[in-house]
Every structure is written in C-alpha cells, then in structure tokens.
C-alpha cells in the first residue's frame, strides 16, 4: 500500500469561529483585500461583521464586492489591480465557493499580467498572497481545496486554475454563517458536498484515508441534509463539517466526470453549480456503475437502497432531481457543451470517455 495525503490549510471550525478572524488575520499582514459577492454578505450583515472584527484588530481592510455567482476573469483582474494599487498583503474570501475561488485566483494572479494566462492550467509557483477562506455555505469545500474555477468570458470557457499555491493558509468554518441560507441554496450546495464524497470514493485517485472521510461525509449528509434544508441549526452545523470533509477529499482524490460536464455548461450559460451537477448525475451514475459497481453498492448501504438508486431517491427527497430543461438550457446547446468539456477525465471510473458518451449523458439528462 502506498499513497499521499495532505491538508495544508489550517482549519478553525465551530460556532463562533468567525470571531477569531482578526486574531488569525494579524499573522499575515495589516492590509487585507476582502473579496465577496454583490448581495448576500451585505444583506445578512456578514461583511459588516467581518470588517468590524478586522478593524478591532487594527487592520486596514479594502473590500472588493463584485464577484459573480460564477466568477469572471475580468472581476479577478480588477481585484488584482486593487491588490497592487493598495499594496494588500493577503486576501480574505467571504462567501460561497465563488467568492473563495476568486480570492484564490487573486492570490496567485499577482504573478501574472492577467488571470486568463493560467485559466485551465496547473501552476507551480513559490509566491502567492496568503488566503483566509471563510465559507458561508456548506457545499463547495473550496476553503481547503487547491483549485479555483474561473470563467474566461472572451474565450467562452470555464475551467480550473490548480496548484498548491491556491490552498488557503487558514479556513475559518463557522456553521452560524450558514443559518441565513435559503432552503433551495442549502439543498443545492448540500448536494455539491455529497458529490465531493461520492466522486472521490469511486475515483481512480482514491486512497484509504479519503475512503474513511467519504463514508463519514455521506453518512452525515444522508442523515442531516433534509433537516438542514428545513432550517435546523444542528443539521446545518453537521453539513458544514461534511462539506469540509468533502473539500479535503477533493484536494486529495479530485472529482470525476460530472464536474467536467458542469463546468462546460457553465461556460455557455449562467447556472448554479449544484443544480448543474444534479441534472447530469443520474445518467452518469448509471454509466459509472458498470465500472465501479462494488463501490456504488457500498455507498448504497448508506442510502438504504440497491445500486445507485439510493442516491437518485435521495436527490428527489431534497428536491434537486432536475433535468437540464428545468435549468433554462436548450437542447440545441448540448453540442456546444460537448465541445467545451475539458480537464482530467482519467480520474473517472468510466474508461475511454469520448464525445459520444458525453453527448449521451447530456441527452439523457435533458
């Protein structure tokens, strides 16, 4: 037996952890750039609270609050320009996976003329700004992963930037920040967390530690996501933990074909990450089961059903049993999606993934 496993990010987890941000931030400088989206963090008061904590610790924060739900290259470039102009010495990503991904991209983007240069690439650099990641959803696990998904609108591509330099220095995971999440977003981000347990469990890069974490996360999600959607506070705390485990698994075992399919869709149409994954999942499960049936049968014991139907039944329970048509996608867009599928396909249990298979999954998901 041989494998590698790493969690380079320091994790601060628990109710009230948000209050430690000033103490943590002082380790990295005095002038952070806070990167967040346009609405929710302001609406629910999370941004104001963060700024108060930072100012109380005698830090001088600058705010960039122009990140889209699917972060764009020009937004990252604008934020990077502010870093240079204000001489910011670290970045803080506050929000869901999009805000945190944007913060990661800015942290490495200071090395490049524009972020477009490295979209879709794995980079090996020694210098990047320190990153503090503060998730307010329980889904992406971006607070502990080494990738950032960015859309290059000019080229019409949505791909990852990957490399150890994108790993946050600190993740502050406070479940209380998820209490304000609407039920629909809780369901979709929760399903995203579930995929970060399922895919690393059947992936080719699997190892014994990711196996343990995947099973634990799947058990938590199967038991608590429905109640989290209903607003149960204890269940939302459990989901924050499960999402964190999923992020650690993605860091070590990566994801599979559904994530590549979703990214291709996101290159063409604005779509929720979790919803896009949910739409293509049943067809992918059916195909992948033929190659990794034993593993899916092990998963099925958690969802109390045979094969992969326990997963699809659970998707129906939490209200994410979408079809592509439900998401505003037109059937004639499918060929464009197929052309844009890129990234690591070799980690998927399905062997010899080609355009015909990808087209079939999209067609069956419509």
C-alpha positions in Angstrom: 0.0 0.0 0.0 1.3 3.5 -0.9 -0.5 6.8 -1.1 -0.1 10.6 -0.4 -2.5 12.7 1.7 -2.3 16.3 2.5 -4.3 19.1 4.2 -2.0 22.2 4.0 -4.8 24.5 5.2 -5.1 25.2 9.0 -8.7 24.7 9.9 -10.6 26.6 12.6 -14.1 25.0 13.0 -17.1 25.7 15.2 -19.8 28.0 16.2 -18.2 31.4 16.9 -15.1 30.7 14.9 -15.8 33.8 12.8 -14.9 35.9 15.8 -11.3 34.7 15.6 -10.7 36.2 12.1 -8.9 39.3 13.4 -6.5 37.2 15.5 -5.9 34.9 12.6 -5.5 37.8 10.0 -2.8 39.6 12.1 -0.5 36.7 11.2 -0.4 37.7 7.5 -0.2 41.5 7.5 -2.2 44.6 8.1 -3.9 45.3 4.8 -6.2 42.6 3.5 -8.4 42.7 0.4 -11.8 41.2 1.3 -13.3 39.5 -1.7 -17.0 38.7 -1.8 -20.2 38.8 -3.9 -22.6 41.6 -4.6 -25.5 40.9 -2.4 -25.8 38.2 0.3 -22.9 39.1 2.5 -24.2 42.7 2.7 -27.8 41.6 3.1 -27.2 39.3 6.1 -24.6 41.5 7.8 -21.7 39.1 7.4 -19.5 41.6 5.6 -20.0 44.4 8.2 -19.2 42.0 11.0 -16.0 40.8 9.2 -14.9 44.4 8.7 -15.6 45.2 12.4 -13.5 42.2 13.5 -10.6 43.3 11.3 -10.7 46.9 12.3 -10.9 46.0 16.0 -7.7 44.1 15.4 -6.1 47.3 14.0 -6.1 46.0 10.4 -6.9 48.2 7.4 -9.2 46.2 5.0 -10.2 47.0 1.5 -13.4 45.5 0.0 -14.0 44.1 -3.5 -17.6 43.1 -3.7 -18.1 42.5 -7.4 -17.8 38.7 -7.7 -20.5 36.9 -9.8 -22.0 33.6 -8.8 -19.7 32.2 -11.4 -16.5 34.3 -11.0 -15.3 36.0 -14.2 -11.7 36.6 -15.3 -12.2 40.4 -15.5 -13.5 40.5 -12.0 -10.4 38.7 -10.8 -8.2 41.1 -12.8 -10.0 44.1 -11.3 -9.5 42.8 -7.8 -5.8 42.0 -8.5 -5.3 45.6 -9.7 -6.6 46.8 -6.3 -4.2 44.5 -4.5 -1.3 46.1 -6.4 -2.6 49.6 -6.0 -3.3 49.4 -2.3 -0.3 47.1 -1.6 -2.6 44.5 0.1 -0.6 41.8 1.8 -3.2 39.0 1.9 -6.7 38.2 0.7 -9.9 37.1 2.5 -12.6 35.2 0.6 -16.0 35.6 2.3 -19.0 33.7 0.8 -19.7 30.6 -1.1 -17.3 28.7 -3.4 -17.4 31.5 -6.0 -16.0 34.2 -3.6 -13.4 31.9 -2.2 -12.3 30.7 -5.7 -12.0 34.4 -6.8 -9.8 35.1 -3.7 -7.6 32.2 -4.6 -7.3 33.4 -8.2 -6.3 36.9 -7.0 -3.7 35.4 -4.6 -1.9 33.8 -7.5 -2.9 36.3 -10.1 -0.5 38.9 -8.7 2.3 36.9 -10.5 0.7 37.4 -14.0 -0.3 40.1 -16.3 -3.8 38.8 -16.4 -5.5 35.7 -14.9 -6.6 34.5 -18.4 -3.0 33.3 -18.8 -3.4 30.5 -16.3 -7.1 29.5 -16.6 -7.2 25.8 -17.3 -3.6 25.2 -16.1 -1.9 23.7 -13.2 0.7 26.1 -11.9 3.8 25.6 -9.8 4.8 28.8 -8.2 6.5 29.7 -5.0 4.9 33.0 -4.3 1.2 33.8 -3.7 -0.6 36.0 -1.3 -1.8 34.2 1.9 -5.5 33.4 1.7 -8.0 33.2 4.5 -11.2 31.4 3.4 -14.5 31.9 5.2 -17.3 29.8 3.7 -20.9 30.9 4.3 -22.4 27.8 2.5 -21.9 24.1 3.2 -21.1 22.7 -0.2 -18.0 23.6 -2.2 -15.3 22.8 0.3 -13.3 25.5 -1.5 -11.9 26.5 1.8 -9.5 23.6 1.7 -9.0 22.8 -2.0 -6.2 23.8 -4.3 -8.2 24.9 -7.3 -10.3 27.9 -8.4 -12.9 27.7 -11.2 -12.9 30.9 -13.3 -14.8 31.9 -16.4 -13.0 33.5 -19.3 -16.0 35.2 -20.9 -14.0 36.3 -24.0 -13.0 32.7 -24.9 -16.2 31.2 -23.5 -14.5 28.8 -21.2 -15.0 27.9 -17.5 -12.0 26.0 -16.2 -9.9 25.5 -13.1 -6.6 27.0 -12.1 -4.9 24.4 -9.9 -1.8 24.2 -7.8 -0.7 24.1 -4.2 -0.3 27.9 -4.1 -4.1 28.2 -4.2 -4.5 26.3 -0.9 -5.8 28.8 1.7 -3.5 29.4 4.7 -6.5 29.3 7.0 -10.1 28.2 6.7 -12.5 29.6 9.3 -15.6 27.4 9.2 -18.3 28.8 11.3 -21.7 27.0 10.8 -23.5 30.0 12.2 -22.7 31.8 8.9 -24.9 29.2 7.1 -28.0 29.8 9.1 -29.2 32.5 6.7 -29.0 30.3 3.6 -32.3 29.9 1.8 -33.6 26.3 1.6 -33.0 26.0 -2.2 -29.4 27.0 -1.9 -29.0 24.8 1.1 -30.2 21.8 -1.0 -28.0 22.6 -4.0 -24.8 23.3 -2.0 -25.6 20.3 0.1 -25.8 18.1 -3.0 -22.5 19.6 -4.1 -21.0 18.4 -0.8 -22.4 15.0 -1.4 -20.8 14.7 -4.9 -17.5 15.6 -3.2 -17.9 12.4 -1.2 -19.3 10.1 -3.9 -16.8 11.0 -6.6 -13.6 10.7 -4.6 -14.9 7.3 -3.3 -15.2 5.9 -6.9 -12.3 7.9 -8.4 -9.0 6.4 -9.6 -7.0 8.6 -7.2 -8.8 7.1 -4.1 -6.8 6.2 -1.0 -7.6 4.6 2.4 -7.9 8.0 4.2 -10.2 9.5 1.6 -12.3 6.4 1.8 -12.9 6.9 5.5 -13.7 10.6 5.1 -16.0 10.0 2.2 -18.1 7.4 4.1 -18.3 9.7 7.1 -19.4 12.6 5.0 -22.0 10.6 3.1 -23.4 9.3 6.4 -23.7 12.8 7.8 -25.3 14.2 4.6 -27.8 11.3 4.4 -28.9 11.9 7.9 -28.9 15.7 8.2 -29.3 17.4 4.8 -33.1 17.2 4.7 -33.3 18.8 8.2 -30.7 21.4 7.2 -33.0 22.4 4.3 -35.8 22.9 6.8 -33.5 25.3 8.8 -32.5 23.0 11.6 -29.4 24.6 13.2 -27.8 21.4 14.4 -28.2 19.9 11.0 -26.6 22.9 9.4 -23.6 22.5 11.7 -23.3 18.9 10.6 -23.4 19.9 7.0 -20.6 22.4 7.4 -18.5 19.6 8.7 -19.5 17.3 5.9 -18.7 19.9 3.3 -15.3 20.4 4.9 -14.6 16.7 4.6 -15.7 16.7 1.0 -13.2 19.6 0.3 -10.4 17.6 1.9 -11.3 14.6 -0.3 -11.3 16.7 -3.5 -7.9 18.1 -2.6 -6.5 14.5 -2.3 -8.6 12.4 -4.7 -10.1 15.1 -7.0 -13.5 14.8 -8.7 -15.0 12.9 -11.7 -16.8 13.5 -15.0 -19.9 15.3 -13.6 -17.7 18.2 -12.6 -16.2 18.5 -16.0 -19.7 18.4 -17.5 -21.0 21.1 -15.2 -18.0 23.4 -16.0 -18.7 23.0 -19.7 -22.3 24.1 -19.2 -21.1 27.0 -17.1 -19.0 28.2 -20.0 -22.2 28.7 -22.0 -25.0 29.6 -19.6 -25.2 31.0 -16.0 -26.1 28.1 -13.9 -25.9 27.0 -10.3 -23.0 24.6 -9.8 -25.1 22.3 -7.6 -28.1 22.3 -9.9 -25.9 21.6 -12.9 -24.3 18.6 -11.2 -27.7 17.3 -10.1 -29.0 17.4 -13.7 -26.3 15.2 -15.1 -25.8 12.9 -12.1 -28.4 10.2 -12.7 -27.1 9.4 -16.2 -23.5 9.5 -15.0 -24.4 7.2 -12.1 -25.9 4.7 -14.5 -22.8 4.6 -16.7 -20.3 4.7 -13.9 -22.0 1.8 -12.0 -20.9 -0.6 -14.7 -17.2 0.2 -13.9 -17.4 0.6 -10.1 -20.4 -1.4 -9.0 -18.9 -2.7 -5.8 -18.1 0.8 -4.6 -21.6 2.1 -5.5 -23.1 -0.9 -3.7 -21.1 0.2 -0.6 -22.5 3.7 -1.0 -26.0 2.2 -1.4 -25.9 0.8 2.2 -25.7 4.3 3.5 -28.8 5.4 1.5 -30.6 2.1 2.2 -31.1 1.0 -1.4 -29.6 -1.1 -4.1 -27.1 0.1 -6.7 -27.2 3.8 -7.3 -30.9 4.3 -6.9 -30.5 5.2 -3.3 -28.6 8.3 -4.4 -31.2 9.3 -7.0 -34.0 8.7 -4.5 -32.2 11.0 -2.0 -31.9 13.6 -4.7 -35.7 13.5 -5.1 -36.2 13.8 -1.4 -34.1 17.0 -1.2 -35.6 18.5 -4.3 -32.7 18.5 -6.7 -34.0 16.0 -9.2 -33.6 18.5 -12.0 -33.4 18.0 -15.8 -31.3 20.3 -18.0 -34.5 21.7 -19.4 -35.6 22.8 -15.9 -32.5 25.0 -15.7 -33.2 27.0 -18.8 -30.9 25.0 -21.0 -32.0 24.4 -24.7 -31.3 21.0 -26.3 -29.5 22.7 -29.2 -26.9 23.9 -26.7 -25.7 20.4 -26.0 -23.2 20.1 -28.9 -21.6 23.3 -27.6 -21.4 21.8 -24.1 -19.7 18.7 -25.5 -17.1 20.7 -27.3 -16.2 22.5 -24.1 -15.7 19.5 -21.8 -12.0 19.6 -20.7 -9.9 18.7 -17.7 -8.9 15.5 -16.1 -11.2 12.7 -17.4 -8.8 9.9 -16.4 -9.8 10.1 -12.7 -13.4 8.9 -13.5 -14.2 5.2 -13.1 -15.6 5.1 -16.6 -12.9 4.0 -19.1 -12.4 5.6 -22.5 -14.6 8.6 -22.1 -15.3 10.0 -25.6 -17.6 12.6 -27.2 -20.3 10.0 -27.9 -20.6 9.1 -24.2 -20.5 12.7 -23.1 -23.3 13.6 -25.7 -25.4 10.6 -24.4 -25.1 11.8 -20.8 -26.2 15.3 -21.7 -29.1 14.0 -23.9 -30.3 11.6 -21.2 -30.2 14.5 -18.7 -32.4 16.8 -20.7 
